[in-house]
Amino acid sequence: MDQTEETREAFEKRIVEMFRVLGGPMSEGETKFLRGVQAFIDFAIRNGLSFHATMVYLSHDWNELARYGFDFETPLKKGFWPRVYDFSEKSGNAVGEPEPEQSAR
């Protein structure tokens, strides 16, 4: 067995172990939250938000979820609502469209 095979085998073992420890697929709410995070990051980049402002929003949600061991449902039951939870469902009218980029030429 060459080094490449050993590396691939080790990687596959780590993946199997990760799924054993971390469990199966995400819930619908978890998926919606991550889509909201993705949409918010895209919005921040497109519209020139500062890194600081972007991270403040994301860390608000991250910190609350971490407090409950990333059990997504418990903080929601206690009244927490992630800032970016439904961001992926916002339209351009709700969040604004980016200005057309000017050519640097």
C-alpha positions in Angstrom: 0.0 0.0 0.0 1.5 3.4 -1.0 1.3 6.6 1.0 -1.6 7.9 -1.1 -3.7 4.9 -0.2 -2.8 5.2 3.4 -3.8 8.9 3.4 -7.1 8.1 1.7 -7.9 5.3 4.1 -7.1 7.5 7.1 -9.4 10.2 5.7 -12.2 7.8 5.1 -11.9 6.5 8.7 -12.0 10.1 10.0 -15.2 10.7 8.0 -16.9 7.6 9.3 -15.9 8.5 12.9 -17.2 12.0 12.4 -20.6 10.8 11.3 -20.7 8.3 14.1 -20.1 11.0 16.7 -21.9 13.9 15.2 -25.0 12.1 13.9 -27.1 12.2 10.8 -28.6 14.9 8.6 -29.5 18.4 9.8 -33.0 19.3 10.7 -35.1 21.6 8.5 -34.5 24.5 11.0 -30.7 23.9 11.0 -30.6 23.9 7.3 -32.7 27.0 7.1 -30.4 28.7 9.6 -27.2 27.8 7.6 -28.9 29.0 4.4 -29.6 32.3 6.2 -25.9 32.5 7.3 -24.8 31.9 3.7 -27.2 34.5 2.3 -26.2 37.1 5.0 -22.5 36.6 4.1 -23.2 37.0 0.4 -25.2 40.1 1.2 -22.4 41.6 3.3 -19.8 40.9 0.6 -22.0 42.3 -2.2 -22.9 45.4 -0.3 -19.6 46.2 1.3 -20.5 45.7 4.9 -17.5 45.8 7.2 -16.0 42.6 8.5 -16.7 43.8 12.0 -20.4 44.4 11.4 -20.7 41.1 9.6 -19.1 39.2 12.5 -21.2 41.0 15.1 -24.3 39.7 13.5 -23.0 36.2 13.0 -21.4 35.9 16.5 -24.7 36.9 18.1 -26.3 33.8 16.7 -23.2 31.6 17.0 -22.7 32.5 20.7 -26.3 31.7 21.6 -26.3 28.4 19.8 -22.9 27.5 21.4 -24.4 28.2 24.9 -26.8 25.3 24.3 -24.2 22.9 22.7 -25.5 23.7 19.2 -28.8 22.1 20.1 -30.7 24.3 17.6 -34.2 23.8 19.0 -33.6 24.6 22.7 -32.7 28.3 22.3 -35.7 28.8 20.0 -38.0 27.3 22.6 -36.5 29.8 25.1 -37.4 32.7 22.9 -34.1 33.2 21.0 -34.5 34.1 17.3 -31.3 34.1 15.2 -30.7 37.4 13.4 -29.9 35.6 10.1 -32.4 32.8 10.4 -34.7 33.7 7.5 -32.2 36.0 5.7 -32.2 33.7 2.7 -35.9 34.3 2.2 -35.5 38.1 1.9 -35.9 39.6 -1.6 -33.8 42.3 -3.2 -36.5 44.8 -2.3 -36.1 43.9 1.4 -32.4 44.1 1.6 -31.4 46.1 -1.4 -29.6 45.3 -4.6 -25.9 46.0 -5.0 -24.8 48.9 -7.1 -23.4 47.9 -10.5 -19.6 47.5 -10.3 -17.5 50.1 -12.1 -14.7 48.9 -14.3 -11.3 49.7 -13.0 -10.0 50.5 -16.5 
